[in-house]
Amino acid sequence: MNAALLLGNALRTTGGDASADALIAAMEGMEFEGPKGTIYIRPEDHVAMQDMYIVKLLNVDDPEFRYYELVDTTRPDVPLPSARRYAGPLRRPTCWITEWSIVS
């Protein structure tokens, strides 16, 4: 879902230009609202920064669908990649999106 929203917002920003250079320029630093809240595409490495939910599983057989209890919401501080690993800027947008962090 977030990838589709990111692409749609980027195409609106570029006026429909789907070239790699236009999409990269539009996506770097973009913020948009996804199903879990505000998503930010970090321009330095194209990582999608978003809230993570820490939950405690309660009862997966609950007929009322009360499977979990929210413990905390956090936005991780993901470090930038090492300069030794990435010699230059990325040329294609890459996003790593995770949906849930579960603790029991």
trRosetta pair geometry for C-beta under 8 A, 3 or more apart (Angstrom, degrees):
i j d omega theta_ij theta_ji phi_ij phi_ji
1 4 5.9 -58 -152 36 30 109
1 5 6.4 28 153 -16 66 107
1 34 6.5 121 114 -161 102 98
1 35 5.5 31 109 -15 151 122
2 5 5.6 -56 -146 39 34 111
2 6 6.1 39 154 -23 67 105
2 34 4.5 1 -102 -125 90 144
2 35 7.4 -101 -61 18 82 89
2 39 5.7 131 -148 -80 119 164
2 48 6.5 91 146 -167 141 157
2 50 7.5 -77 -116 -58 153 157
2 95 7.5 -139 117 141 116 147
2 97 5.3 172 62 -128 141 157
3 6 5.6 -51 -146 35 30 114
3 7 6.4 28 156 -16 64 106
3 95 6.7 178 -96 67 87 137
3 97 7.1 -132 -48 3 89 148
4 7 5.8 -55 -146 38 30 109
4 8 6.2 30 156 -18 64 108
5 8 5.8 -55 -144 38 30 111
5 9 6.2 28 158 -16 65 108
5 32 5.6 178 143 127 112 139
5 33 7.7 -108 -179 80 148 50
5 34 5.6 -179 51 -100 157 81
5 39 7.6 115 92 35 128 141
6 9 6.1 -60 -149 39 26 107
6 10 6.2 24 155 -18 64 111
6 27 6.4 48 178 -127 105 110
6 30 6.9 122 -142 95 83 142
6 32 6.5 -178 -92 37 57 144
6 39 7.3 -81 -74 106 101 141
6 41 6.9 98 -135 -58 123 133
6 48 7.7 -86 -74 -101 144 124
6 93 8.0 -174 148 150 133 148
6 95 6.9 176 -22 -35 175 163
7 10 5.7 -57 -144 38 30 111
7 11 6.2 28 158 -18 66 106
7 23 7.8 -10 -130 -144 70 123
8 11 5.9 -56 -146 37 28 108
8 12 6.5 29 154 -18 63 104
9 12 5.7 -54 -150 35 32 111
9 13 6.3 34 151 -21 65 106
9 26 7.8 176 119 153 75 114
9 30 6.3 135 115 -174 131 139
9 32 5.0 -124 -46 -88 164 145
10 13 5.5 -54 -150 35 33 114
10 14 6.3 17 157 -7 67 109
10 23 5.1 55 157 -143 137 77
10 26 4.2 122 -149 107 80 128
10 27 5.0 -15 -97 -65 129 86
10 30 6.8 -76 -78 -68 84 164
11 14 5.9 -60 -140 46 32 101
11 16 5.9 36 -178 -106 91 37
11 17 7.8 -179 -139 51 61 43
11 18 6.6 0 -110 -84 100 82
11 23 7.7 -8 -70 -103 62 95
11 26 8.0 138 -45 111 23 166
12 15 7.8 31 -178 -73 29 30
13 26 4.1 144 90 -146 133 119
13 30 7.6 -113 -34 -104 159 123
14 17 4.0 -108 156 50 117 91
14 18 7.4 150 92 -63 146 35
14 22 4.4 86 -135 160 137 117
14 23 6.6 -57 -35 -77 152 53
14 25 7.8 109 -90 71 105 100
14 26 5.1 -84 -48 -52 96 145
17 22 4.0 -67 114 150 118 174
17 23 7.7 -149 108 -47 79 69
18 22 7.2 -4 -2 69 1 123
18 23 6.5 23 -156 -51 44 118
19 22 4.6 84 61 10 88 105
19 23 6.9 -167 85 -6 42 88
20 23 6.0 -63 -145 41 28 106
20 24 6.1 29 159 -21 66 109
20 91 7.2 30 154 156 131 86
20 92 6.4 -57 -153 -105 119 76
21 24 5.9 -53 -144 35 27 111
21 25 6.4 25 158 -16 62 108
22 25 6.0 -58 -150 38 29 109
22 26 6.3 23 155 -16 64 111
23 26 5.7 -59 -145 40 32 109
23 27 5.9 21 161 -15 69 113
23 93 6.4 -96 130 -10 103 130
24 27 6.1 -63 -140 41 25 103
24 28 6.2 29 164 -29 64 107
24 91 7.1 -63 -92 -176 156 42
24 92 7.1 -109 -83 -127 114 25
24 93 5.7 -168 -105 -49 68 91
25 28 6.4 -49 -142 24 24 110
26 30 6.7 33 146 -65 63 128
27 30 5.1 -69 -152 1 40 130
27 41 5.3 -56 166 110 82 166
27 46 7.1 36 122 -130 119 98
27 93 4.9 10 85 -104 157 144
28 41 6.4 -118 -122 114 24 111
28 43 3.8 66 -178 -123 97 88
28 46 7.1 -68 -99 -89 75 79
28 93 7.8 -138 -58 -100 70 101
29 40 7.8 -25 -160 -171 37 85
29 41 6.5 -41 9 80 12 84
29 42 7.8 28 -84 -149 48 21
29 43 4.4 1 -49 -55 84 114
30 40 7.5 175 92 -149 46 46
30 41 4.8 24 50 29 84 118
31 38 5.9 -3 -171 -171 105 104
31 39 6.9 163 -151 82 54 50
31 40 5.0 -14 -99 -100 86 74
31 41 7.7 -149 -70 14 41 72
32 38 7.5 158 83 -148 25 60
32 39 5.6 -18 63 57 74 98
33 37 7.1 -73 -144 -178 72 26
33 38 6.0 -41 -98 -92 60 56
33 39 7.5 147 -119 12 11 83
34 37 6.7 -5 60 58 78 32
34 38 7.6 117 20 -132 80 9
34 39 4.6 50 -9 -25 123 122
34 50 6.9 -32 47 -122 136 139
36 39 7.8 80 66 -62 92 94
36 50 5.9 76 90 169 123 124
36 51 5.7 -150 149 62 108 100
36 53 7.5 -125 -146 -27 121 112
36 99 7.8 -178 -49 -145 144 63
37 50 6.7 144 72 -161 92 90
37 51 5.1 37 49 11 140 127
38 50 7.4 -173 94 -123 48 75
38 51 7.9 81 52 -18 68 101
39 48 5.5 -17 -169 -168 109 101
39 49 7.2 145 -163 71 54 51
39 50 4.8 -20 -108 -83 75 110
40 48 7.4 142 72 -159 42 50
40 49 4.5 -22 65 60 96 105
40 50 7.5 171 23 -67 67 60
41 46 6.1 -11 -176 -148 99 55
41 47 7.5 161 -153 77 53 33
41 48 5.8 -26 -98 -98 69 64
41 49 7.7 -176 -84 15 18 79
41 93 7.4 -15 -165 -151 140 115
41 95 6.8 -64 -118 -96 101 112
42 45 5.9 5 99 49 112 75
42 46 6.7 -115 71 -51 70 6
42 47 4.8 2 35 54 119 83
42 48 7.9 -146 5 -75 81 16
42 49 5.7 79 -41 -24 102 114
42 78 7.9 -139 -10 72 156 112
42 80 8.0 -146 148 -96 143 86
43 46 7.5 20 -142 -69 21 54
44 80 5.5 -40 121 -124 143 121
45 80 6.0 161 -19 -143 132 77
45 81 5.5 135 -112 0 146 106
45 86 7.3 -170 -113 -12 104 174
45 90 6.4 91 -144 -10 49 130
45 94 7.9 -50 159 66 69 103
46 90 5.7 -86 0 72 125 148
46 93 5.0 -179 -147 -149 139 60
46 94 4.9 102 98 51 132 63
46 95 6.2 -97 151 -69 91 63
47 78 5.8 -121 146 92 158 145
47 94 7.9 -8 -76 99 49 82
47 95 6.9 118 -145 -132 27 55
47 96 6.1 -25 -135 35 80 95
48 95 4.2 48 -28 -158 113 106
48 96 6.6 -161 31 59 92 45
48 97 5.1 -7 66 -81 145 86
49 75 6.6 54 169 -174 96 105
49 76 7.7 -139 -144 67 82 73
49 78 6.8 -149 -101 23 92 114
50 75 7.1 -124 139 -126 18 88
50 97 7.2 31 20 -136 138 85
51 73 5.3 -2 -172 -177 122 102
51 74 6.9 141 -154 76 71 26
51 75 5.3 -56 -95 -79 57 80
52 73 7.3 159 77 -157 44 55
52 74 5.5 -25 60 70 92 80
52 75 7.1 145 9 -102 79 30
52 76 5.9 34 -2 -24 133 101
52 98 7.1 14 -110 89 106 111
52 100 7.9 118 -161 -151 76 24
52 101 4.9 37 172 0 115 124
53 70 6.5 -68 -165 -131 106 94
53 72 7.8 166 -156 88 46 48
53 73 5.7 -21 -104 -105 66 76
53 100 6.1 -41 64 -132 100 69
53 101 6.5 170 74 42 46 80
54 70 7.7 91 77 -166 56 59
54 71 4.5 -67 111 69 95 110
54 72 4.5 10 49 54 119 87
54 73 7.4 -155 20 -75 78 29
54 74 6.8 32 -15 7 111 108
54 101 5.5 -32 -91 94 65 107
54 102 7.7 146 -148 -114 49 21
54 103 5.7 5 -166 12 96 113
55 68 4.1 22 169 172 129 134
55 69 6.5 151 -162 72 78 40
55 70 5.7 -46 -104 -103 84 43
55 71 5.9 175 -109 2 22 91
55 100 7.2 -37 18 -165 119 108
55 101 7.8 142 14 86 75 59
55 102 5.7 -35 61 -120 90 71
55 103 7.3 157 68 38 38 67
56 68 6.3 150 73 -160 42 78
56 69 4.8 -15 57 57 98 96
56 71 5.4 95 -24 -54 94 113
56 103 6.5 -36 -88 88 66 76
56 104 6.1 110 -147 -124 67 45
57 60 6.7 -7 -172 -53 116 92
57 67 6.4 -34 -143 160 76 82
57 68 5.4 -46 -102 -99 46 86
57 102 6.5 33 -39 -170 103 119
57 104 5.3 -28 33 -102 98 104
58 62 7.0 24 97 -38 107 136
58 66 6.5 -30 69 128 142 84
58 67 6.3 165 46 171 88 29
58 68 5.9 173 1 -103 90 25
58 69 5.8 86 -50 -20 118 94
59 62 4.5 98 95 -48 106 98
59 66 7.2 32 55 89 98 80
59 67 6.7 -124 72 -126 48 47
60 67 5.4 41 -107 -136 53 105
62 65 6.1 -164 96 -49 100 9
62 66 4.8 -88 137 51 160 72
62 67 6.1 -156 32 -74 118 54
68 102 7.8 -96 -120 -128 140 101
70 73 7.2 -6 -175 -47 118 89
71 103 6.7 -43 22 57 159 114
81 85 5.2 -103 170 75 108 124
81 86 4.9 69 106 -2 134 125
82 85 4.4 87 67 3 93 104
82 86 7.3 139 79 16 52 80
83 86 6.8 -79 -138 64 30 72
83 87 7.8 68 175 -106 65 36
86 90 7.2 -43 -153 -58 132 83
90 93 7.7 107 120 -96 123 25
90 94 6.3 -97 -178 11 153 109
98 101 7.3 56 131 -56 128 81
